[in-house]
Amino acid sequence: MSGTDPEENLMLLDPGMSLTLRPMRYPLFFDRYRDAIKNTWTVEEVDLHSDLKDLRRLSEAERHLISRLVAFFATGDTIVANNLVLNLYQHVNAPEARLYLSRQLFEEAVHVQFYLNLLDTYVPGEQERFAAFAAVENIPSIRRKAEFCFRWIDSLGDLRRLETREDRRAFLLNLICFAACIEGLFFYGAFAYVYFLRSRGLLNGLASGTNWVFRDESMHMAFAFDVVDVVRQEEPDLFDEELATQVREMLAEAVDCEARFAEDLLGQGVPGMSIADMRTYLEHVADRRLAQLGIEPLYGAKNPFAFMDLQDVQELANFFERRVSAYQVGVTGSVSFDADF
């Protein structure tokens, strides 16, 4: 590359709007984009009506769990999409990375559509559906999670250019929060409830759609952690013990928020899933996220849920330990994976 190339020494978080795809500075991000395209799915592929008979069989405590879970789903991905548009897209300065983020925004829209269909199928009353979308205001355990999310969205305030070291650290904390705490903890907690019910032969339609969402969310995290790794290579001075402490504190707060949600969902007594085990599971997931970020784990917790060790998640691989090469549109089947939840 010529020394006169204005982008020769450009770093990923440098302010600006790079448009150069040749030569490509970060081909890994383009690979992530292509993998995501191969994972295309539509809401119409998921048959939720098969769950209606199961819904009538649920106990009152199980129906409460589902009601709260659907209420969280109603707005969770919309919050993530808002942060992507408001904070992530403008600061990751590589066109190949923005290709992936554009694809992620599309996937978040598909997830919102899926959860809209879920509401329309599971919740017959119009007023009940309206209440689900108002959960961030009316249900304390969901409001607390939403406030956590909104605080981190607002943490970048009116920041439009990452000019200083502190600007870049603020951006990293926002990125890590949404990847590790929200997509990587809040959503993984929600997936555990879905897969617990499926382990009992219930709500297979919901689990089928969740498989696709799970694949998308795993790729979202993988991309975000790739961005963190690139920034660590380019600007290692940003990654000091102060940042590590902030990330630990952030994840500890996220665990507390999600554990409070678990108390709400499971408080009426759901056989086979205790509040204590859910807390342990969340601590296990938090430790996994810290390890992926190269930060000392907090809890030393082990996964208490055997049903999370083996699932027929379609073509799922561990995005954090090895590259995915087997994605194809419409592929189905079963695969085992280790306890990285």
Secondary structure, 3 states (H helix, E strand, C coil): CCCCCCCCCCCCCCCCCCCCCCCCCCHHHHHHHHHHHHCCCCHHHCCCHHHHHHHHHCCHHHHHHHHHHHHHHHHHHHHHHHHHHHHHCCCCCCHHHHHHHHHHHHHHHHHHHHHHHHHHHHCCCHHHHHHHHCHHHHCHHHHHHHHHHHHHHHCCCCCCCCCCHHHHHHHHHHHHHHHHHHHHHHHHHHHHHHHHHHHCCCCHHHHHHHHHHHHHHHHHHHHHHHHHHHHHHHCHHHCCHHHHHHHHHHHHHHHHHHHHHHHHHHCCCECCECHHHHHHHHHHHHHHHHHHCCCCCCCCCCCCCHHHCCCECCCCCCCCCCCCCCCCCCCCCCECCCCCC
